[in-house]
Amino acid sequence: MSTLKEAVEVAVPIHTAYNQWTQFEEFPRFMEGVEEVSQLDDTHNHWTTKIGGVRREFDTEIVDQLADEKIAWRTTGGDVKQMGMVRFQSVDNLHTRVELIMDIETSGPAEKAADMLGVMDRRVKGDMRRFKEFIEARGGESGAWRGRVTPG
């Protein structure tokens, strides 16, 4: 299992950064290889990705979510195994630190080789950079979900 970490500082208030991150169906606009995310209910999403010519579909479940603080998830179906968390920290009234931590279990020789060559790490760095560009260009969130999901 590989652990990927990346953080960016975005020039928007914490509630704007957090609110935008809750709009999972917008992820294809800044996440490379993500073709579609369908929100099934408050805690479940269905993902379609195409990375390196390999198309995968899988489901995720939000397992812990606290407004303006964190969103944690894990996969629940499909052939992708991962879990992760995104954390939000106010730097000041107009800037937020967004930190992503993911544990990914690679499957197959191509994915294992890509992981060893740092491809996955570069992809996460690029996704976070594109999130920064996306939210700063918008200046505001496209929607929000501020409910609470508790672990267990």
C-alpha positions, 0 to 999 in steps of 0.5 A: 500500500502506498501513502500519498500526501499533498497540501496546497494553500488556496486563496479562499476562506475555509468554508469556500474550500470545504464547500467546494470539496463536498461537490464530488460531481465536480471532481472531473473538472480538476482531477486527472483521469476522473471521468465521472463521479455520481453522488448516490446519497449523502455518504456514497459515490460511484466513480468512473476513472480512466488512467493509463488506458485502464478504465475502472469503476468503484464506489466510495463511502464517506466515513467521517465528515466535519464541516470546515475540518475534514472528509474521510472516505474508503472504497467499498466496491470495485477493484480499487482499494483506497482510503483517505482524508482531506483536511482543511485548516484556516491560515487566515480569513482569506486563505486555507490549507487543504491537505490530502492523504491517501492510502492506495493499494496498487493492483497489477504490474502496470499500476505497481510500476507507475507507483514505483516511478512516482506517477501516482504521486505526481498525479495527486500533486497535479490534482491539488494544484488544479483544485487550487486553480479551479477554486481561486478562478471561481472565487466561490463554491458551486454548492455545499453540503455541511452535514455531519458524518460520524465514524462507525 
